[in-house]
């Protein structure tokens, strides 16, 4: 049997390691609790107590999710005395959230 050559296949694909990291990033976005936290931080930095109130979860649950978001470099934090404030890590995170909303609203 004769094998046909692909006509429209991409010439190059990103390395598997890069694709794995991208899939892992989207896995983090796959949790609605984490999405709520990211949206709470969309325009301002907040402490855990304020985030918990905004998303109607316990501070413990929010802290656990913030750890995942920090490990994925989606949020950053700063200390002010005993209080820790969280914010989106950069504008890329805002863009991902905005593009996601645009996509589902179409």
Residue pairs with C-beta under 8 A, 6 or more apart in sequence:
13 19
14 22
24 72
25 72
28 34
28 68
28 69
28 72
28 74
29 35
29 96
29 100
31 65
31 68
33 55
33 57
33 61
33 65
34 65
34 68
34 69
35 97
36 54
36 55
37 51
37 55
37 62
37 65
37 66
37 69
37 75
38 69
38 74
38 75
38 88
38 93
38 97
39 97
40 46
40 50
40 51
40 54
40 55
41 51
41 75
41 86
41 87
41 88
42 88
42 94
42 97
44 87
45 78
45 85
45 86
45 87
46 54
46 85
46 86
46 87
47 83
47 84
47 85
47 86
48 59
48 62
48 63
48 66
48 84
48 86
49 59
51 62
51 66
51 86
52 58
52 59
52 61
52 62
55 62
66 75
66 77
66 86
69 75
70 76
70 77
73 89
74 88
74 89
74 93
75 86
75 87
75 88
75 89
75 93
76 86
76 87
76 88
76 89
77 84
77 85
77 86
77 87
78 84
78 85
78 87
79 85
88 94
